Amino acid sequence: MKTTRRDFIKISAMGAGGVMLSASPLLAWVPSFLKLKDDRPDDSKAKKYPNFCEVCFWNCAGWVYMDKDNKIRKIIGNDNDPHCNGRFCPRGTGGVGMYYDEDRLKTPLKRITENAKQKFVKISWDEAINIIANNMKEIKNKHGAESIALFHHGSSGKHFVNLFKAYGSKNIAVPAYAQCKAPREEAFKLTFGHALHSPEPLDIRDTKCLVLIGSHLGENMHNGQVQEMAEAIDKDATIITVDPRFSTVASKSKFWLPIKPATDIALLLSWINVIIENEFYDKEYVEKNTFGFDQLKNHVKNFTPEWAYGITTIKPEIIRRTAKEMANASPAVIVHPGRHVTWYGDDTQRLRAVAILNALLGSWGRRGGFFNPEKAKLPKYPIPAFPKPKWTWKDIVPGSYPLASSGVTNMLIHASQPDFHGKNKIKAWFVVGTNLIATIPDIEKTIKAVQNMEFVVAVDTMPAEITGYADIVLPECTYLERYDNIRSAQHREPNIALRVPATEPRWESKPGWWMCKKISEKLGLEKYFDYKDFSEVIDWQLKKIGSSLEEMKKIGVKKIGRKYDDLFFNDNETHEFNTPTGKIELYSTKLEKLGFDAMPKYKKHPEPEDGYYRLIYGRTPAHTFSRTTNNPNLIDLKKENDLWINPKVAKDWNIKNGQKIWLQNHQGKISEFPIKVRVTERIRWDSVFMAHGFGRTDKRLKRGYGAGISDSEMISDVKIDRETGSTGMRSNFVTFLTELQT
């Protein structure tokens, strides 16, 4: 068998957990803990440490409790945290499983070739740091500092960002931007002059009408929003769910619109038509605050519910009734902007339609709509200015994706390809806390790129698929074992949250800040990490705002208080928006100037051929993507994903409920593993659905290996959003294989 420069290596027991004789320590410990009630420490006497969850981006603040044997006993929410209000979701409480998972990366690893076969060997931290620093120096001398790209996700990524900027590279990308929220951020910025950021400033608890278009709220477990939605439902708010699938939240809705996939813009334009033609819009708000209403009115005049019916399959009377429901609730109405919005390649325009609809209903800056968030400002720890790089990701293909305001992951992968002929090439990768193999669509392209790199470092808590392609693997300790930057996130009231290590890192794992500091010392960049322990930085910042590390260890969360009483607009005042016209732009002058459509247009997308079905993917409340599908706690809640198939389709194929099948997409990609079928009326006949993050492809993950199918395997046809460079991933169609030919 031919050996490539960088084969995928299965990490053995040397760097990850070996085969367990029974259950994991956590699962073995919990039952005994539940039985020995008399031995349970009183909460008032147990040691507790403040932390904020790292299982998803919501970062709920909580308390980590340690028992008398210095074992992590439980994690609960902090009552003063507006992100969670003292209540953690299943993933948050199950996060302790990340700490106890025996499959964790345990030591630094180095790729070697022995007897023509590549494998990993255990090395010391000193050797790992020296190898990394020497390679970074060599690559900088040969190609320039800019030729190394950083891909990161999660809190610890901020330390590596500082390292890379100090080194001289701004080729930095967070996959959550171009693979998740870029079109939403840029569309709302074009319309209102402000991006949404996280958590989104939605006043769901006081809304009278919540419209969810492709947003699986409740299954994605965005904690604060789920709690507020429950409050809104208790107050008899109308929920309108637009989804080809009868999701959990659809079951709580007054209206479920099972839309034909890829036709969402047509529905949105038709709603706008009904609201304008029937004068349902907030006239005073629109006249005072918006630009381009007359152009918009003329633009949508032919987009009637009858026109939309032929495209979306949603009946005209339902389109009219739901538009009236929104109008009746105005301005206490939210057309939810979603989170993962990279679908069909025209996503910025679709989210523009969402923003315009909210503007017509007068919800921006109004109670029950979108509030004005505020964020606590923390002083920056003093470090020297970063050097200016000679080029960045924007110079790889100049002029591409003019609205992208953050590094575009797929652009950096494009510049990493062996057949890329541009002047500015990527020669090495540093991957921190993100599994690019499962995260980025078109896996083959990602693998081709990583195999072309001169040097690859992967930093993670778990042996994710990407670590199998690294030259050096660094084991990061979990969020329960380290300090990180103070959480300062926007909300109704500015607040900060502290993360403190509850216990020492297991095995030889280390925090990200420690790794960066050690690498910086070898590169002569130690002045950018001028502290012995990162807690010094935290304490310095806290004292500058009138608090301290000592105080925050006791309370975990501190609310700062708003400077001004401007949570919502004062309707008697004139408002200036950060757009070229100073108004809410229904007609985008910036898009027009850049040569794009100033207002959204519906454009027909490819449809599946006979025998093929559109692949729709989503979330499950028990897991956060692939990062938790080996978690010993959460795997018990959901061990594998299943494939939702409409009964009509199942009958046509003679497929039974519970049967295992393989999938093949329209470009010939066949799933590595089979998936169990769930026959249900809750999915349209032209589509199938599965949860994302399953079907892990290496035996080193003993629980996640082969459990279901990885939807990423099936996503090879990617439609790129011209405005932002984001990857539209819902243009893939699959058919069924009941057996594989050998």
N, C-alpha and C positions, 0 to 999 in steps of 0.2 A: 504494500500500500504506500502510495506517495505521501511524503511528509511535507506539509506546508511550513513556512517560517514560524507560524504560530498556530499549532493545533489546539483544539479544545482539550483541556485536562480535567479529569474528574478528581476533585480534591479528596484525598484519602483521610483516614483517621488521624494522620499526622497533623493536619491543619484544621480538621473539623471533627465533629463527634464520631466515635466509632459505633459499631452496632450495639444497641442496648439489649440487655438481657430481658428486660421487662418494660415497664412504662418509664417515662421520663421522671427525673427527680421531682419535678413539680407535681405531676399527676400522682406520683406515689405519696408525696407529702400531703397533698390536699385532703385526701380521704381520711388520713390519720388525724389531721387537724380538725376535720369536721366531727370525728368520733370522740376525740378527747376534749370535750367541751370544758371540763374542769381545769384543763391545762392551758386554756386559752388566756392570753394576757388581756387585762382590761385595757380598752382603748385609751383610757386616761393615763395609763402607765406605760403603754407601748411607745417606743421611739417613733417619731414621725418626721419626715423630711419633705419640704416643698419641692414640687416638680411640675412640669407641664408635659403633656403627652406628646409623643413623637410618632404615634401610630398613623395619624393623618395630619394634614396641614392645619386643622382647626386648633391644634395645640391647647386643648383644655387644661386648665391648671388644677392640680390636685395634691393629695398627700400620699406619700409612700410610707407604709407602716412596717416596722421591723419587729419580729418577735424576740423572745428571750435568747434564742439561739442565733440571733443576728441573721435570720432569714427574712426575705421579703414576704410579708404576710398578706398584704392586700394593697390595692391602690383605689382611692376614692376621690371624688371631686371636691374642690374647694368651694364652699358656699358663697364666697365673695367674688367668684369669677364670673363675669358676664358671658363668657364663652360657654359655660356648662351649668351655671347656677347650682353647683354642688352635685350634679348628676353626670356620671360617665356613661358612655355607650358601651356595648359589649366589647368592642375592640379596645377601648380605654382600660377597662377593668382587666381584660385579658392580656394587656401589654406585658404583665409580669412574665408571661411565657417566653418572651424574647430573651429575658435574662437567664431563665433556666434551660433554654433549648440546648441540648447536648450536641446538636449539629452546628453550633456556632463556630465561626472561625476562631482559632485559639492562638495561633502563632503567626509571625511573618513567614511568608513562603516565597521561594524563588524558583523560576522555571529553569530547568536544565535539560540537556539532551544526553541520554545515556544509552549506549547500544542502539543508536538510531531511533530511540523513542523518547519523547518529551514527557517530563513529569515534574511535580513540585517537590522541593525538599525544604525542610524546616531550616530557618536561619535566625540569627539574633537580630534584635532591633538595630544595633550598631551597624551590622552588615547591610541591612535593608536600607537604612537612612543613607549610608555611604553610596550604595549602588544608585539610589534615586538621585542624589545630589550630583554624582559624577555624570550620569546620563543627561541630567538637565543642563549641566555645564557644556557637555559635548554637543548636544543638540543646539544650544544657544550659539555656540561658536560656528557650527556648520550652517545653520539655517536661520538663526535669529530666535529670540525668545518667543516671538509671536507664533512660531510653528508648533507650540504645544497648546493643546486645547484642554480646558477643564469642563467636565460635565458634572453637575452636582445637584443634590436634592436634600432637603432637610436642614436642620439647625446648624450642624457642624460644617456644612458647606461654606458658611460665611468665613470661617478661618482660612479655608483653602482659597477663597476669592482674594483675600488680603495677600496671601502668599504669591498668587499668580500676578497680581497687580504689581507687587514689589519686584517680582522677577522680570516683569516687562511685557506680560501678555494680558490682553483683554479679550482674548478668544474664549469666552466663558458663556456657557449656556445652561439653563435649567429646563429640562424637557417639559416641565409643567407649563411652560409658556407656549411654545409652538405646537405642542401636542395636546393642549388642554384649553387655555383661556385667552390666547392672544386676540382672536377676533372679537371677543366680548370686550376686552379692555380698550382696544383701539376704536371699536364702533361707538362705545359710550363716550369716549374721549372726543371723537368727531362730533357727536351730537350735543353733549352737555358740557364739554370742556374738561371732564374729569373721568379718569378710569375708576373702576369699582373697587379693585383690590380685595383683600380678604381679612376678616369675614365681610361679605357684601353688606352694604348699609341698607338693609331691607327691614322696614317696620312691619314685619309679618304679624306680630302680636296684635296690632291695631288695624290690620287690613280688613276690608269687608269683601274683597274679592281677590283671590290668588290664582293666577294663570300659570300653569306649569307646562311649558312646551318642550318636551324632550328632557325634562329635569326629573330624575328619579328620587325626589326628596323623600327621605325615610329609608331608602335602600342605600343611599350614599352616606347616610348617618352624619350629615352636617349638624352637629349636636344642637347648637343654639337655634338654628332655623327649624329643626324638627320640633323642639319644645315650643317654639312660638307658633308653629303651624297647629299644634294640638290646642293651644290657647285660642287661636282664631276659629278653629272648628267648634270649640265649646261655645264661642260667641256667635255661632251660626253664620260664619263667613262662607261665601260661595267659593268652592274649589273647582277649577276647570282644568282638566288634564288632557293634554294633546300627546298621544303616544300610540304607536302601532301595537303596543303591548299593554295589557291590563295590569299595570304595576300596582304595588302596594298602595301608593297614594291615590291611584285611580279608583280604588275601592272606597276611598273616603271622599270622593268627589261628587258634586252635583251633576257634572257633565264629564263624560269620557268621550273624547273624539279620537277614534282609532284611525288616524290619518295614514294615507298611503305614504310610505317613506320617500324622502327627497322632494316633497312638495310643500314644505313648511312655509317658504316665502310666499307661495300663492295664497295660503290661508291668512297669513299676516297682512298681505296687501288687501285681501277681501275684507278683513275686519276694519282696516283703515278706511276702505271705501264706505262701508256701512256707517261708521262713526262720523265721517265727514258729510256724506250725503244726507243723513238723517239729523245732522247737527247735534250729535250726541257729545261732541268734544267740549272741553272746558273753554268756552269762548273768551272769557276775560283773561285767563291764563295764557292761552295761545296767542291772543292779540298782543299782550304785554311782553311776553317772553320769547317768542319764536321768530325765526326767519325762514321764509320759503313756503309759507302755507299755501299760497295761490298756486305755486308750481306743483306742490304735492297734490292738491285737489285735482288739478288737471291731469296729473300723472296717474292717479288711481281711478279715474272716472269710469273706466271700462272693466275694472277688476271686481265685478259683481259677485255675489254669492253663487249665482248660476254658473258664471265662468269658473270659479274656484271648485265647484262641485265636480265638474268634468275632469279636474286635475287631482284633487285631494280625496275624493269619494265622500267628503263630508256634506251632508244635505244642506241646501240653502237656508232652510228654516232654522237649523241648528247654528249655522254661522250667524244668522241675525239674532237669535235668542242669546247666544253667548256674548255677542257684541253689546247687546242691551244690558246684560248682567254687569259687564264692566262699566258701562256708562252710569248705571244706577248707583254703583259703588263709588264712582269718581268723587274726589281725588284719592280716596282710600282704597286704591287698587294697585296691584303689582303684577305686571307681566314679567315673570321671573327670568333673569338673564342667563340662568344656567351656570355651570362650571366647566364641564367638559363639552365644548361647543365646536370642536373641529370635526366636521361631518362630511361635507360634500365638495369642498373646494371653493364655495362661494359664501363662506361663513361670515366674513366681515359684513357683507351685504345683508345676510339674514339677521345678524344681530343689530344692524342699523335699523331694520324694520321693527325689531323688538323695542329699541330705544325710542323710535318715532311714535310707536303706539303708546308707550308710557307718557311721552310728552303731550300727545293729544288729550290724554285722560287727566293731565295735570298732576301726575303722581310724583314727579321729581321735586324733592324738597318739601313734601307735604306729609302730614300724619297719615299713617296707614299705607304710605308709599315708600319713597326713598328718603331716608334722613341724611343729614349732614354729619358725617362721622368726624371724630377727633382722635388724634393719636398723641400719646405722651412723647415729648421730645427728650431724648437722652443725649448728653454731651458725648462727643467722640473722643475716645482715648487718644492722647497726643502721640502721633507718629509722623515721620517725615512724609513729604509729598511723594506720590508714586511717579516713577518715570513714565514718559509718554511713549507708547508703542508706535512703531513705524506704520503698522496697519492693523486692522481689526476684521472681524467677521463681515462687516459691511463692505469691505474691499475685495472680498472673494469673487463675487460677481457684482461689480458696481451697478447701482441703480435698481437692483432687485429688492422687492418687498419694502417699499419706501415707508410703510407705516410701522414696521417692526421696531419696537422700542427696547427690545432685549435680545440677547443672543439667540439665534435660530439654530436649534440642534441639528436639523437636517442639512443646513448650509455647511456646518462644520464637518459633518459626515461626508457631504459631497466633496469637500476640499481634501478629504482623506483618501479618496478613491485612487487606485493605481493608474486609472486612465484619465484623471483630472489634469488638464493642461493649462490651468490658470497660473498666473504668476505667484499668487499667494497660496501656498500649500500647507496643510497640516501634516506634521511628521510624527507626533506623539500624543498620547491621550493620558489624562489623569481623570479617573472616574470615581466619584465619591457618592455613595449612598443611593445610586440609581442603577437599575438593572437594564441597561440599554437594549439588551437582546429581547427582553419582554416588553419594553416600553415603546421602542421606536418601530413604526410599521416598516415593512419590507426588510425582514430579518436578514435575508441573503445579502442585501446591500450593506447592512451594518457589519456583518461578519467579514465581508470582503474588505471593508475599510479597516477594521481592527487588525486583520491579518497583514495589512499593508504598512502598519505603523512600525517605526523603528524601536519604540519603547512604549509600554503600557503599564500603568499602575492602577490597581483597583483597591478602593478602601470601602469596607463594608463590615457589618456585623455578621452577615450570613454568607455562605458560599453560593451567591447568586450566579446565574448563567454567565454574566459578564466576567466574573472572576476567573472563569476557566480559560479566558483568552489573555490574561494579564501576564506580564513578566515578573512583576512583584505584587504580592497580595498583602495588604496590611489589615490586621484585625482591629476594627474599631469597637470600643465598648459601647453598650447600649445607653440610651438616654437616662437610665436609672443609675448609671455609674459615673456620671460626668457633670461638670459645669458646662454651660453654654451661654451664649449671649442672652441678655434679658429679653423676655418676650414683651414687645411693645406693639400691640396691634390696635387698629382703629376700632372704635365702637361708639355707642351713644355717649359714654363717659370714658375719657382717657384712663388707661390702667396699665400696670406692669405686672409681670409674673416672673418668679425666680425658679431656676432649676438648680438643685443641689444634689450631688451624688449621695445616695442613701447607703451605698456600700462600696467596697473596693472593686475595681474591675476584675472580672473572672479571667483565669488563665493569664495569658500575656497580652490581652487586649488593652488598647490605650485610647484616650480621647483625641478627637481631631485636632484640638488646639495644641496638644503636646507634640503630635506628629509635625505640624506646621512649624512649630518653634524649633524643633530639632533639625528639620530640613533647612530652615532659614539660616541656622548657625553654620551649616556646611557650605551654604551658598554666599556667605558674607552679608546676609540680609537680616541679621539678628536685631538691628535697630527697629525693625517693623514689629517685633514681638518682644518688646522690652518689659518683660515681667517674668517672675519665676513660676507663678501659678495663675491661671486665668481668673481665679477668684479675686485677685488684686484689681483687675480691670473692672469687674463687676462692682466691687466695693467703692472704687474711685467714682464710678458713674453714679452710684446710688447716693453717695455723700454730696455730690454736686447738685442733686435735686432734693436734698433735705432728708434723705433716708440713709440706710446703711445695710450692709450685708447681714449684720446681726439682727436688725429689725425685720428684714425680709425673710430670714430663716424662721421667724416666729409666725409671720402672717401669710407668707406665700404670694399673696396678691395685694396690690395697693392701688386704690383708685385716686386719681390725681385731681379730678374736678375740671369741668369745662371753663375756658376763659370767658366765653361769651354765651349768651342765651340764644343760640342760633341753630338749635337742633333741627328746626323746621323754618321755612321761609316766613317772614312777616309779609303778608300779602299787600300791605300798604307801602312797602318799600320797593324800589327799583333794583333789580339784580343784574349784575354783570357776570357773564359766563366766559370762560376761558377758551373762546372760539374766535376765528377771524372776524366775525361780525359782532361779537359780544352777546350773541343771542343763542338760544337753543336752535341748532341748525337742522331743520327738517330737510332742507336742501343743503348738501355739504359743499361749501365753496372749496374746501381743501381737496376733497376727492375730485371735483371738477378740474382743479388746477393740475392735479397729478395725472389726469387722463382717465380716471375711473368714473363709473356711473355715480352721479351726484345723489340719486335716489335708487332704492333697491328695485331690481327687476327680477321676475321669475324666468328662469332658464331651465328647460327640460334636461333631466339627467338620464343616463343610461338605465335601462331596466333589465331584470334578469330574463334570460332565455327560458324556454320551456324546460322544466325539470330542475331549475335553479331558483334559489331563494335568497333574498337580501339578508346578509348577516348583520344582526343588531347585537351589540354587546352592552353590558352595563355592570352594575355593582350588586354586591350582596352585603347585607348589614354586618355580617360576621368578619369580613375581610377588607383590607386596604390593598388592592392590587395583588401583585405576586409577593409582596414583602411579608405577608402574614400567612400565606398558605402552607407554611411548615410549622406555624406556631402551635405548640402542644395544647394550649388552651383553646384557641379559636378553631383549630382543625376539628375538634369535637363538635363544634356548632355546625360546621359545613365542611365535609371532607373533600368534595369534588363538585364541579359544576355539572349542570345537565343542559340538554338542548330542548328548548321549547318548540314544539311543532303543532300546528293546527290539526285537529282530528281529520279534516278533509284531506290534508296532505298525507297524514299517516295512513289513511285508508288507501289512497292512490298508490302508496309505496308498500303497503302491507307491512308497516312498521308498528310494533307493539309498544305499549308503555313500559318503560324500564329496559327495553332492548338497547344493546350497545352497537353503535355504528361509527364509521369513520366519515370525515368530511373531505371533499375535494372542491377547491374554489375554481372560479371560471378561468384562471390562468394555469390550472393543472397542479396546484399545490395540494398535497395530501397530508392530513393531520398525522402526526407521529403516533398518537394514541387514539383509542375510541372514546366515545362519550355516551352517557346514558340518556335516553330519550324521555322527555316528559310530554306526553300528549295532552294538550290543553286548549280550550277555547279562548284562552287569554292572550293569544297571539294571532295576528292576521295570517291569512293563508299564503301571502306572498313573501313572508319573512320568517326567520328563525331567530331565536335569542339565546345567548349564553352569558354567564358572568365572566368578567375579565380576571386574569391572574392565576388561573389554574394550569394543569398540564405541564408541570415543571419537568425539565428534560434531563436531569442528571440524578443518579442514584445516591449522590451524597446528601440529598434532601430526602430523608427516609419517609417522611409523611406526605410531602407534596409531589414526589416523583410519580409521574404517570397518572395522577388523579385528575381525570377529565382531559379536556383539550385546551391548549393555549389559543385564544382567539387571534393573537398576534401572528401565529403561523399562517392563518388564513388571510391576513391583511397584506397583500402584495401589490394591490392596485391602489395607489395613493394619489389623491387629487390635491394639488397645492393651491392654497389661497393666494392670489396674486398680490393682494394688499399687504399681508403680514407674513407670508411664507409658512403658515401653519399647515399641518397635514390632515387633509380630509380622509377619514378612515372608514366611512360607511358606504363605499362604492364597491364592495366585494360581495360576490354571490357564490353560494355553495350548493353542492348537490350531495347525495348520500351514497355511501358505499357500505353495504351490509357485510361485506367480507373483503379482505385484501388478497389480491393475486400475488402468489409467490414466484 
